[in-house]
């Protein structure tokens, strides 16, 4: 297998991923926990299972939160790599299932950058490269680097199309 691409994301993306993961986990477990809480309030008959259900939900929430904050995020960061060569964009990522995308610039139709409120707060942006088959995103680059990557990808796509 080919060597991994050399470029990594900005280290500040780890904080963004931690915040996003915490928000998603909290929303999921609040919704799941409401089922047990409503059952607890509903009647005396449901109280025998609703309290242990809520305790299990809280324990599972804490375990998943610790796991995502201390293990998943650093591994995700370490495995996220990209490279722009003259002919293609190479992206490698994945925690358990490794994915490798190599997109020839002749296939690129559009490149753009985007920033959500959390990325903007950390001075980061994402670069999206679109083809007819779909889009690939490079998340968590500094805003300046994202603009440079976007412009370079657009220029390489233009040059590749002129060479045909």
Number of C-alpha atoms within 10 A of each C-alpha: 3 5 5 16 17 11 12 16 19 15 14 16 22 19 15 19 21 18 14 13 18 18 11 12 17 15 12 12 15 15 11 14 20 12 13 21 16 13 19 19 11 11 9 9 10 14 17 11 12 19 15 12 18 19 13 13 17 15 11 13 19 14 11 16 18 13 12 18 17 12 11 19 19 15 15 16 21 15 17 22 20 21 17 19 14 15 16 20 20 18 21 16 18 15 14 8 7 10 12 16 13 14 18 17 24 18 16 24 16 15 21 17 19 16 16 10 9 16 22 14 10 15 16 25 25 23 25 20 23 17 17 9 8 9 13 16 15 19 20 26 23 21 20 12 16 22 18 13 22 20 16 16 26 19 15 22 22 15 15 18 14 9 7 6
